[in-house]
Every structure is written in structure tokens, then in C-alpha cells.
Amino acid sequence: MYGSNYEYSIFLLQDQKDKERIMELLTEHWEYVVIAILALDKVVALSPSTWDDLLWTSVKKALYKAAGKEESK
């Protein structure tokens, strides 16, 4: 009705093969991932809202933790 199951499995990540495909995509295009993260960081820093700063800070902490890096202060 809404499409094949594969279209929605990317969001659920139930299959190990899907996880490997996403990791392969991220590692092949890591430059674009870094550019997107830095651009998002700049947009959040320039926005007047404090709530998005708090949310982005928690996301960055999770990214640092997942990468095994210490957060720079």
C-alpha cells in the first residue's frame, strides 16, 4: 500500500545488511557528512533560540560518545 518494506527498513534498521549499507554510505561520503554536521552547527549557533542550542549540544555529545572521543570544551 505505502511501498515496499525496504523503504521503511532504513528507518527501523532491523536487518544487519541495512546497517552495513548505511555505514558503507557514511564512510564513502564522510566528507559530506562532516560538512553537513559543521553547517548544522553553524546554523544552530547563529539562530536566536536557546532550545535548539540545548538540543544540538546533546546530539553533539552523543556523537562524540559514539565516536569514542572526548568532548572539546
N, C-alpha and C positions, 0 to 999 in steps of 0.2 A: 504494500500500500504506500509506504513512505520511501521505499527504496530498498536496496539490498542491505543485508546485515553488516556487510563490510563497511558501509558508510558510517554506521554508528559504532562499530567496534573500535574505531580510532579514539573515541571519547571514553570508552569503557576500559580499553587496554586489557581485555581478558585473555587474549592469546599472546603467548610469548613471541610469536612471529611478528605480531603487530608492534610490540615493544622494540624488537630488534630493528624493524623498518624505521621507526621514529628515531631511534638512536643513530642509525646509519644516516638518515636525513640530516639530523642535527650536526653530526661530525663532518659530513661532507660540506655543509654550508655554515660552518661555525663562524665565519667572518660576518655573515649577515645576521646571525643570532646575536653576536656581540654588538653590532651596530644598532640593532633593534632595541636591545637592552639599554644601551647608552642613550639612545634617542628618547626612550620612555623615561629614563632617569632625568633627563634634561627637561622634558615636558612637565613632569611632576614637580621638579624643583621650581619651575617658573610659574606654576599655577598658584592662584591666591588661596586655595583651600588647604586647610591643615589636615583634613581627614584623608585625602589622597596621599599626603606625605607619610602619615602613620601606616596606611595600608601598604604602600610601596616599601617602606622600611622593613616591615615584617616579611614581605616577599623576598627582599634582598637578603635578609638574614637566613631565610630558608634556602635560598640559592647558594649562599656561602657555605652553609652547613652541608648541603648535598654535595658540594664540590670538595668538601674537606678542607676548606680554607678558614683562616681566622678573619673576622671582620676587621677592616681597617677603620680607625677612628679619626 
